[in-house]
Amino acid sequence: MKLSGSDPLKRLLSLAFGASRAPAGAFRISIALFYGVVCHSVFIAAVLAMIVAMFFGMSKSLGTIPQPWSIIVNIFLILQFPITHSLLLSKRGTFVLAKLAPAVFAPTLATTTYAIIASIQLFMLFALWTPSGIIWWQAEGFVFFGVCFLYLVSWLLLVWASYDAGVEVQSGALGWLSLAQNIKPVFPDMPTQGLFSIIRQPIYVAFALTTWTVPVWTPDQLCLAIVLTAYCLFAPRFKERRFSQRYGKRFEQYRHEVPYALPHRPRVKGSL
């Protein structure tokens, strides 16, 4: 697996400019563009569904399944994301992803197909949820604006962390932009800069924060926040095993120096 430099913006611009000068190959380019349009369309829809649904504490959604079946369906929706999301990162998951694109292009499009599946899962969770109809608390006045500010900050942190990790991978753009240029995907190196210099898992922490900084609280939102936060705390352990195998001593040194999820004050030399 090839690794690129550490400047996220330079990598993204290089990919974009390279795709604009793609070598001839109408079929290849058409496949790349098709997957790119699907990927980013579903990605945007999923993000918007998540932002809106949680802003209202999961009290507004498209699900209309009557109880008690709605509880069963909601449990399925909330569990399908973390389970499938993790399984697709396994060796077996790579075989599944390979079936979702033309065989000759599947390896190159792997990051794009992965982003498509993850986006569909998120959209299903937040758009098809059936609300319980119970609202425990709703922010008002200055408290409302304060909580909304925290919600905005949580999302900005998630965007920032995704940028530091490699926006081309996180958004699924790496696969289809590489295919358009008829090159192998060049993955970003192990992220250690930006938010990754403060904690090792800023994406997962920011994702969890978005579930707790909402202005409306319902049983639905609490259930969602607990399950997704648990996933965000434990799932990265498997990711770090892969990083340890891939980067060896580099990652072990990084893990020794940078905390997992909670930042800490740097030690002062000579202090006990």
C-alpha positions in Angstrom: 0.0 0.0 0.0 1.5 3.3 -1.1 1.5 6.3 1.3 1.4 9.9 0.4 2.7 13.0 2.1 1.2 14.6 5.2 -0.4 17.8 3.7 -4.1 17.0 3.4 -4.9 20.0 1.1 -2.1 19.3 -1.2 -3.1 15.7 -1.6 -6.7 16.6 -2.3 -5.8 19.2 -4.9 -3.4 16.9 -6.5 -6.1 14.3 -6.9 -8.6 16.8 -8.2 -6.2 18.3 -10.7 -5.0 14.9 -11.8 -8.6 13.8 -12.5 -9.2 16.8 -14.7 -6.3 15.6 -16.9 -7.4 12.0 -16.9 -5.9 9.7 -19.6 -8.2 8.4 -22.3 -10.7 5.6 -21.4 -14.4 6.5 -21.7 -15.7 3.4 -19.9 -13.3 3.7 -17.0 -14.0 7.5 -16.6 -17.7 7.0 -16.8 -17.6 4.3 -14.1 -15.4 6.6 -11.9 -17.8 9.5 -12.4 -20.8 7.3 -11.7 -19.4 6.1 -8.4 -18.2 9.6 -7.5 -21.7 11.1 -8.0 -23.4 8.3 -6.0 -20.8 8.4 -3.2 -20.9 12.1 -2.6 -24.7 12.4 -3.1 -25.4 9.7 -0.5 -22.7 11.1 1.7 -24.3 14.6 1.7 -27.8 13.1 2.3 -26.5 11.0 5.2 -24.8 14.0 6.9 -27.8 16.2 6.5 -30.1 13.5 7.9 -27.8 13.1 10.9 -27.6 16.8 11.6 -31.3 17.4 11.3 -32.5 14.3 13.1 -30.2 14.8 16.2 -30.9 18.6 16.3 -34.5 17.5 17.1 -33.4 14.8 19.5 -34.5 12.1 17.0 -38.1 13.3 17.6 -38.6 14.1 13.9 -37.9 11.4 11.2 -39.6 9.6 8.4 -40.3 6.3 10.3 -43.9 5.5 11.0 -43.9 1.9 12.2 -46.3 1.3 15.1 -45.2 0.1 18.5 -44.0 -2.4 19.6 -42.5 -3.1 16.1 -40.9 0.3 16.0 -38.7 -0.6 18.9 -37.4 -3.7 17.2 -36.8 -1.8 13.9 -35.1 1.1 15.8 -32.8 -1.4 17.6 -31.9 -2.9 14.2 -31.2 0.6 12.8 -29.0 1.6 15.6 -27.0 -1.7 15.6 -26.6 -2.1 11.9 -24.2 0.8 11.5 -21.5 -0.1 14.0 -21.6 -3.8 13.3 -21.5 -3.5 9.5 -19.1 -0.6 9.6 -16.6 -2.7 11.5 -17.1 -5.9 9.6 -16.4 -4.1 6.3 -13.0 -3.2 7.6 -12.1 -6.9 8.1 -10.6 -9.2 5.6 -14.0 -10.7 4.9 -15.3 -7.2 4.4 -12.9 -6.6 1.5 -14.5 -9.5 -0.4 -17.9 -7.9 0.1 -16.7 -4.5 -1.2 -15.1 -6.2 -4.2 -18.6 -7.4 -5.2 -20.0 -3.9 -5.3 -18.0 -2.7 -8.3 -16.8 -4.1 -11.7 -14.2 -6.7 -10.8 -11.4 -4.9 -12.7 -12.0 -1.7 -10.9 -13.1 -3.0 -7.5 -9.7 -2.7 -5.7 -9.3 0.9 -6.8 -12.9 1.8 -5.9 -12.7 0.1 -2.4 -12.7 3.4 -0.4 -15.5 4.8 -2.5 -17.7 1.7 -2.1 -17.0 1.7 1.6 -18.0 5.3 1.9 -21.2 4.6 -0.1 -22.2 1.7 2.2 -21.4 3.7 5.4 -23.4 6.7 4.1 -26.4 4.5 3.3 -26.3 3.0 6.8 -26.2 6.5 8.4 -29.0 7.7 6.2 -31.1 4.7 7.1 -30.5 5.2 10.8 -31.4 8.8 11.0 -34.0 9.1 8.2 -36.0 5.9 8.9 -36.0 6.1 12.7 -39.5 5.9 14.2 -39.7 8.6 17.0 -41.1 7.5 20.4 -43.1 10.8 20.7 -41.6 11.5 24.1 -39.6 14.7 24.7 -37.9 15.0 28.1 -36.2 18.4 27.6 -35.9 21.1 25.1 -33.5 24.0 25.3 -34.9 27.5 25.3 -33.7 31.1 25.3 -29.9 31.6 25.9 -29.5 27.9 26.8 -30.8 27.0 23.3 -28.2 29.2 21.6 -25.4 27.9 23.9 -26.2 24.3 23.2 -26.5 25.0 19.4 -23.1 26.5 19.6 -21.7 23.4 21.2 -23.5 21.3 18.5 -21.8 23.4 15.8 -18.4 23.1 17.5 -18.8 19.3 17.7 -19.5 19.1 13.9 -16.6 21.4 13.1 -14.3 19.2 15.2 -15.5 16.2 13.2 -14.8 18.0 9.9 -11.4 19.1 11.2 -10.4 15.6 12.4 -11.6 14.0 9.1 -9.5 16.6 7.2 -6.4 15.7 9.3 -7.0 12.0 8.7 -7.3 12.4 5.0 -10.4 13.9 3.6 -10.0 12.0 0.3 -10.3 8.7 2.2 -13.0 9.8 4.7 -15.2 11.1 1.9 -14.6 8.2 -0.5 -13.1 10.5 -3.1 -9.8 8.6 -3.2 -11.2 5.6 -5.0 -13.0 7.2 -7.9 -10.5 10.0 -8.4 -7.7 7.5 -8.6 -9.7 5.3 -11.1 -10.4 8.4 -13.3 -6.6 8.8 -13.5 -6.0 5.1 -14.0 -3.6 5.0 -11.0 -3.5 3.0 -7.8 -4.9 4.8 -4.7 -2.2 6.5 -2.7 -3.3 6.5 0.9 -2.3 9.2 3.4 0.4 8.3 5.9 -0.4 7.6 9.6 -2.1 10.8 10.9 -0.2 12.4 13.7 -0.7 16.2 13.1 -3.5 18.6 13.9 -6.1 17.1 16.3 -4.2 13.8 16.0 -1.4 15.4 17.9 -3.7 15.9 20.9 -5.6 12.5 21.0 -5.3 9.4 18.8 -9.0 9.1 18.0 -10.3 12.7 17.3 -12.8 11.5 14.6 -14.5 9.0 17.0 -14.5 11.5 19.9 -16.0 14.3 17.7 -18.6 11.9 16.4 -19.6 11.0 19.9 -19.7 14.6 20.9 -22.3 15.4 18.2 -24.7 12.9 19.9 -24.4 14.7 23.3 -24.6 18.4 22.4 -28.1 18.4 21.0 -30.8 21.0 22.1 -33.6 18.4 22.4 -33.5 15.3 24.6 -35.7 12.2 24.2 -35.4 8.5 25.1 -34.5 8.0 21.4 -31.5 10.4 21.6 -30.3 9.0 24.8 -30.3 5.4 23.4 -28.6 6.6 20.3 -25.9 8.5 22.2 -25.1 5.6 24.5 -24.8 3.0 21.7 -22.8 5.2 19.4 -20.5 6.5 22.1 -19.8 3.0 23.2 -18.9 2.1 19.6 -16.7 5.2 19.3 -14.8 4.2 22.5 -14.2 0.5 21.7 -14.1 0.2 17.9 -10.9 2.2 17.5 -9.1 -0.5 19.5 -9.4 -2.8 16.4 -8.2 0.0 14.2 -5.2 0.5 16.4 -4.3 -3.2 16.1 -4.2 -2.8 12.3 -2.1 0.4 12.7 0.3 -1.5 15.0 0.8 -4.2 12.4 1.1 -1.7 9.5 3.4 0.9 11.1 5.1 -1.0 13.8 7.4 1.0 16.1 6.2 4.3 14.6 2.7 3.7 15.9 3.9 2.3 19.2 5.9 5.5 19.8 2.9 7.5 18.8 0.6 5.5 21.1 3.1 6.1 24.0 3.1 9.8 23.5 -0.5 10.7 22.6 -3.5 9.7 24.7 -6.4 7.6 23.3 -9.5 9.8 23.7 -9.0 12.4 26.5 -6.3 15.0 26.1 -4.0 15.6 29.1 -1.7 18.4 30.1 1.9 17.8 29.1 4.2 16.9 31.9 6.6 19.6 33.1 10.2 18.4 33.3 11.3 17.9 36.8 7.7 17.4 38.1 6.8 14.4 40.1 
